[in-house]
Amino acid sequence: MNILVISSYFGPETSVGVLRINAFVKYWSKLGHQVHVVTMPYAGELPTGLRDNPNVTVHQVAPFLIGGRQSGGVQGYSKGAKGKLRKLINFQYWIKRKFLSNYLDPRVLWWPRAANFVCKQLTPSIKFDFLISTVPSYTAHSAAAAVKFFNKDIRWVADYRDLWSGNPIFPGCGPVRVFERAHERLVLSQADLIVSINEPLISELTELHGRNRRYLTVPNGFDDGEVDVFRAIEVQRQDDELSIVYAGSILPGLQDPTPLLQAFKELAMEGKIKPGDLSLRFYGDYSALENFPLASDPVVQDYVKLCGKVPRQEILQVQRNADFLLFLGSKPVASNVGSTTGVVSGKIFEYLISGTEVMAVGVTDDMLVAEMLQKSASGAHYGFDVAKLKQRLLDSMASGGEKVEPNMSYLDQFRRSVQAESLINQVKNLM
């Protein structure tokens, strides 16, 4: 089959949104399908499996006006932003949260150009069997809807990793929420298949788009080879310091590390820990830490280390060596607007297969992540319970820390190869 992918995220970046669509493209090409990807400009080389792949063609389409000038050469405009740009982005986020929801997005300058490129340069010469649009939902699906309008025979799969309307990160104001729901229903009216990462999100999409539509659950997951990669990494402890690692971006307003930072401060003030006993290391985009007062507390700063972005292989080694991997649960930015029980960051799957214990902060009993941790035997969730966190840290310091053995019979369902083939088979049924 000829497959067309529209996603503003794709390529060398290591964020979860990129890894999901990268994996789909890689496994579809392994099955012999020809895949064309329309994405925003990126810096660096494609990862192994995509680089120099004769079955994969990437088209980098720059947005109107701003071209390819994203922060730090990555495809996410907010990632790595500092100084005045960070303040501008924080202001933009504030407007989106309070008033405009997803509509104040720089990618509105990208999706019309992406749709125009497909309709004028690709579809006249290539007959695509199906089109998949993915992150972020609003702009990617808008581009796909335009392509579908001018190419009625193409099958359109709309993939939701996060919700469009009802998104707990950007609730907006009441009138915008009403308009956004109507707008989304109109845009998605042409979609042949609606996909999301778990049943709670599918339920929300079903309520919005109706029960007479086709839906499919395709979870986030992990690349098949990463299980062997983690197992091949020899644990190398250089000192007796208890190490907690957070790998990835912190979403301002949605995730909050404060309970763990508070646990550090209380243990230090009680004389139960001192610098060198334990550390919390942040890798990736941790610029949102400036929004949490405790992160700049002099007592806490003795235990927090900011390590920046590192190559993929190095971060896997870091995660394997750590005593704990910090996972931050999500909470709605505005009360009673959107649900986070089904929000499952793709980072959790990498954590689950690492063999390092997961410490989930801000995750409560009703969240899907809590169930996954229990079934995979990979860690525990602590909600916002500072006392429970303190006790776990003290117990681990006393025991020296131990690795966990994940339940792979449960986790095998989340292999990317399984998911990619499942999605292809569903599309074949549509055809």
Backbone hydrogen bonds, N-H to C=O, Kabsch-Sander energy under -0.5 kcal/mol:
donor,donor_aa,acceptor,acceptor_aa,energy
3,I,1,M,-0.6
3,I,34,Q,-3.2
4,L,130,F,-2.4
5,V,36,H,-3.1
6,I,132,I,-2.5
7,S,5,V,-0.5
7,S,38,V,-2.1
8,S,135,V,-1.2
9,Y,135,V,-0.7
10,F,8,S,-0.5
19,L,15,S,-2.1
20,R,16,V,-2.1
21,I,17,G,-1.3
22,N,18,V,-2.8
23,A,19,L,-2.1
24,F,20,R,-1.9
25,V,21,I,-2.4
26,K,22,N,-2.5
27,Y,23,A,-2.7
28,W,24,F,-2.6
29,S,25,V,-2.2
30,K,26,K,-1.7
31,L,27,Y,-1.3
32,G,29,S,-1.4
33,H,28,W,-2.1
34,Q,1,M,-2.2
35,V,33,H,-0.6
35,V,55,N,-3.3
36,H,3,I,-2.9
37,V,57,T,-2.8
38,V,5,V,-3.1
39,T,37,V,-0.6
39,T,59,H,-2.4
40,M,8,S,-0.7
43,A,73,G,-1.1
50,L,47,P,-2.0
51,R,47,P,-2.0
53,N,50,L,-1.4
56,V,53,N,-1.9
57,T,35,V,-2.6
59,H,37,V,-3.5
60,Q,58,V,-0.6
61,V,39,T,-3.3
61,V,59,H,-0.7
62,A,60,Q,-0.5
64,F,109,L,-3.1
66,I,64,F,-3.1
67,G,63,P,-1.1
69,R,66,I,-1.8
70,Q,68,G,-1.8
73,G,70,Q,-1.4
74,V,71,S,-1.7
77,Y,75,Q,-0.6
79,K,76,G,-0.8
81,A,78,S,-1.4
85,L,82,K,-1.2
86,R,82,K,-0.8
87,K,83,G,-1.9
88,L,84,K,-2.3
89,I,85,L,-2.5
90,N,86,R,-2.6
91,F,87,K,-2.0
92,Q,88,L,-2.4
93,Y,89,I,-2.8
94,W,90,N,-2.0
95,I,91,F,-2.2
96,K,92,Q,-2.3
97,R,93,Y,-2.9
98,K,94,W,-2.5
99,F,95,I,-3.0
100,L,95,I,-1.8
101,S,96,K,-2.0
103,Y,100,L,-2.2
104,L,101,S,-0.7
105,D,103,Y,-1.5
108,V,105,D,-2.3
109,L,106,P,-1.9
110,W,107,R,-1.3
111,W,107,R,-2.4
114,A,110,W,-2.4
115,A,111,W,-2.6
116,N,112,P,-2.3
117,F,113,R,-2.2
118,V,114,A,-2.2
119,C,115,A,-2.5
120,K,116,N,-2.1
121,Q,117,F,-2.6
122,L,117,F,-0.7
122,L,118,V,-1.5
123,T,118,V,-2.6
125,S,122,L,-1.3
126,I,122,L,-2.0
128,F,126,I,-0.9
129,D,2,N,-2.4
130,F,2,N,-1.4
131,L,155,R,-3.4
132,I,4,L,-2.7
133,S,157,V,-2.2
134,T,6,I,-1.9
140,A,136,P,-2.4
141,H,137,S,-2.4
142,S,138,Y,-1.4
143,A,139,T,-1.9
144,A,140,A,-2.2
145,A,141,H,-2.4
146,A,142,S,-1.6
147,V,143,A,-2.0
148,K,144,A,-2.9
149,F,145,A,-2.1
150,F,146,A,-1.3
151,N,147,V,-0.8
151,N,148,K,-0.6
154,I,151,N,-1.3
155,R,129,D,-1.6
157,V,131,L,-3.5
157,V,155,R,-0.5
158,A,156,W,-0.5
158,A,193,L,-2.8
159,D,133,S,-3.0
159,D,157,V,-0.7
160,Y,158,A,-0.5
160,Y,195,V,-3.3
161,R,159,D,-0.6
167,N,164,W,-1.0
172,G,97,R,-1.1
173,C,99,F,-1.8
177,R,173,C,-2.3
178,V,174,G,-2.1
179,F,175,P,-2.2
180,E,176,V,-3.0
181,R,177,R,-2.0
182,A,178,V,-1.7
183,H,179,F,-2.8
184,E,180,E,-2.7
185,R,181,R,-2.2
186,L,182,A,-2.0
187,V,183,H,-2.6
188,L,184,E,-2.7
189,S,185,R,-0.5
189,S,186,L,-0.8
190,Q,187,V,-0.7
191,A,188,L,-1.5
192,D,156,W,-2.0
193,L,156,W,-1.6
194,I,214,R,-2.3
195,V,158,A,-3.0
195,V,193,L,-0.5
196,S,216,L,-1.8
197,I,160,Y,-0.7
202,I,198,N,-2.1
203,S,199,E,-2.6
204,E,200,P,-1.6
205,L,201,L,-2.3
206,T,202,I,-2.7
207,E,203,S,-2.0
208,L,204,E,-1.4
209,H,205,L,-3.1
210,G,206,T,-2.1
213,R,210,G,-0.7
216,L,194,I,-1.8
218,V,196,S,-2.9
218,V,216,L,-0.6
222,F,414,F,-1.9
226,E,223,D,-1.7
227,V,223,D,-0.5
227,V,224,D,-1.1
228,D,224,D,-0.6
229,V,225,G,-1.9
230,F,226,E,-2.5
231,R,227,V,-2.0
232,A,228,D,-1.9
233,I,229,V,-0.8
233,I,230,F,-0.8
234,E,232,A,-0.5
237,R,235,V,-0.5
238,Q,236,Q,-0.6
242,L,277,D,-3.0
244,I,242,L,-0.5
244,I,279,S,-2.6
245,V,324,F,-2.3
246,Y,281,R,-3.0
248,G,246,Y,-0.6
248,G,283,Y,-2.5
250,I,285,D,-1.5
251,L,249,S,-0.5
254,L,251,L,-1.5
255,Q,251,L,-2.3
260,L,257,P,-0.8
261,L,257,P,-1.9
262,Q,258,T,-3.0
263,A,259,P,-1.8
264,F,260,L,-2.1
265,K,261,L,-2.3
266,E,262,Q,-2.6
267,L,263,A,-2.3
268,A,264,F,-2.4
269,M,265,K,-2.8
270,E,266,E,-1.9
271,G,268,A,-1.3
272,K,267,L,-2.5
273,I,267,L,-1.0
276,G,278,L,-0.6
277,D,274,K,-2.5
279,S,242,L,-2.6
280,L,303,Y,-3.1
281,R,244,I,-3.2
281,R,279,S,-0.5
282,F,280,L,-0.5
282,F,305,K,-2.6
283,Y,246,Y,-3.0
283,Y,281,R,-0.5
284,G,308,G,-1.2
286,Y,284,G,-1.0
289,L,286,Y,-2.1
290,E,287,S,-1.5
291,N,288,A,-2.2
292,F,289,L,-2.1
295,A,292,F,-1.7
296,S,292,F,-0.5
296,S,293,P,-1.4
297,D,294,L,-1.2
301,Q,297,D,-2.7
302,D,298,P,-0.7
302,D,299,V,-0.7
303,Y,300,V,-2.5
304,V,300,V,-0.7
305,K,280,L,-2.7
307,C,282,F,-2.9
307,C,305,K,-0.7
308,G,282,F,-0.6
315,I,311,P,-2.1
316,L,312,R,-1.8
317,Q,313,Q,-1.7
318,V,314,E,-2.4
319,Q,315,I,-2.4
320,R,316,L,-2.1
321,N,317,Q,-2.1
322,A,318,V,-1.4
323,D,243,S,-2.1
324,F,243,S,-1.9
325,L,357,E,-2.3
326,L,245,V,-2.9
326,L,324,F,-0.5
327,F,359,M,-2.5
329,G,327,F,-0.6
329,G,361,V,-3.2
331,K,254,L,-1.8
333,V,168,P,-2.6
337,V,334,A,-1.5
338,G,336,N,-0.5
343,V,340,T,-0.9
344,V,342,G,-0.7
348,I,345,S,-1.7
349,F,346,G,-1.0
350,E,346,G,-0.8
351,Y,347,K,-2.0
352,L,348,I,-2.5
353,I,349,F,-1.3
354,S,351,Y,-1.3
357,E,323,D,-0.6
358,V,378,S,-2.5
359,M,325,L,-2.8
360,A,358,V,-0.7
360,A,380,A,-2.4
361,V,327,F,-2.8
361,V,359,M,-0.7
362,G,383,G,-3.4
364,T,362,G,-0.5
367,M,364,T,-1.9
368,L,341,T,-2.6
370,A,367,M,-0.6
371,E,367,M,-1.1
372,M,368,L,-2.1
373,L,369,V,-2.5
374,Q,370,A,-1.8
375,K,371,E,-2.6
376,S,372,M,-2.2
377,A,373,L,-0.8
378,S,373,L,-1.5
379,G,373,L,-0.7
380,A,358,V,-2.1
382,Y,360,A,-3.0
383,G,360,A,-0.5
383,G,363,V,-1.3
385,D,382,Y,-2.4
386,V,384,F,-1.1
389,L,385,D,-1.7
390,K,386,V,-2.6
391,Q,387,A,-2.1
392,R,388,K,-2.0
393,L,389,L,-2.3
394,L,390,K,-2.3
395,D,391,Q,-2.6
396,S,392,R,-2.2
397,M,393,L,-2.3
398,A,394,L,-1.9
399,S,395,D,-1.9
400,G,396,S,-1.9
401,G,396,S,-0.6
404,V,355,G,-2.2
407,N,376,S,-2.2
408,M,406,P,-1.3
410,Y,407,N,-1.0
411,L,407,N,-1.7
412,D,408,M,-2.2
413,Q,410,Y,-0.8
414,F,411,L,-2.3
415,R,412,D,-1.7
416,R,222,F,-2.3
419,Q,415,R,-1.8
420,A,416,R,-3.0
421,E,417,S,-2.0
422,S,418,V,-1.9
423,L,419,Q,-2.3
424,I,420,A,-2.1
425,N,421,E,-2.4
426,Q,422,S,-1.8
427,V,423,L,-2.1
428,K,424,I,-2.3
429,N,425,N,-1.7
430,L,426,Q,-1.5
431,M,427,V,-1.6
